[in-house]
Amino acid sequence: MVGSDERQKKNTMPMQLGPYSFDRPLVLAPMAGVSDRVFRSLCRQHGADYAPSEMTSSNPLLRASAQTQKRLEIAGENAPRIVQIAGAVPAEMAAAARDCVAHGAEIVDINMGCPAKRVCNRLAGSALLKDETLVRDILVAVVSAVSVPVTLKTRTGWSRAARNAVQIARIAEDCGISALTLHGRTRECAYQGEAEYDTIAAVKAAVRIPVIANGDITSPDKARFVLEHTGADGLMIGRAAQGDPWLFARIRAYLTDGTVLAPPTASEALETMRAHVSALHAFYGEDLGMRIARKHAGWYQQWLPQGSAFRAVFNGLSTALAQTNYLCELGDSLFGLQHGEAA
């Protein structure tokens, strides 16, 4: 395996995706039901360099659904606008990529890493790793279909006994993929166990295209370790950002000059949550926005005194107005915030 010093030498140039240049980018992972337009915008505000959309199906019937159309609402987002697609039929994937570009996507990302059974049962996501010929066919079809950069997110293999990340990475490079994001687990591992950073390092050493490391990056210290160990060009952060969009800024400061930024205060967390919840109500409508807000509020509770009690009350609220009023009242009582103060 290539040593860490040599890996770092390969990682001195900025990462290029079409017209966009990044120095060790920090990327929000596409997470179904989480990284919607509202959360992407919030994480970008706090230091994420870019944020692919939630996964969208290439199935033409599913693409017509209201849910998929909502996920394709990217107009007005900060560049680069990236839409992730998933599927197992090359022609459908190519058509979906063209559709994404027509909706304003400046980069198309292909999902070959999702471990969910509902995706793998359709032979999409990480199930594709069992068929390297089909992987190549899909990549060729998508890259040929659009003029924008195409990236790939994948895993280390289908199972511990069938790790083929290096082979997949070489296929991706041969097919014209612009960058590769590698979650350091197999599909079999799902989200259990520790991420395989040695495998990410082996992939980085095997290809010339940029490689983004993903998996268990939960702190500035861990971010530095992963970059140094793998030689990766950047980092993708997923579950650790749920309820903690400030993580991107803390990691960036630490990687830049060793600065250790304090985590958010309870007051800062509450103000951000108020803005987040309000934006969810506006984006989804009051009923669906209210239900989605419960999930995010549960993640924000980590920053609040008596967070579990807060979550129990918030989850019991049945209207968007009740959620908004409760957060305002909570701010008034705990931190002296004024009703109607800009968040």
Helices and strands as residue ranges (DSSP letters): H 4-9, E 15-17, E 20-22, E 26-28, H 37-45, E 55-57, H 60-63, H 66-71, E 82-86, H 90-102, E 107-112, H 117-120, G 125-130, H 132-145, E 150-155, H 165-174, E 179-183, H 197-206, E 211-214, H 220-230, E 234-237, G 239-241, H 247-257, H 266-284, H 286-300, G 301-303, H 307-315, H 320-335
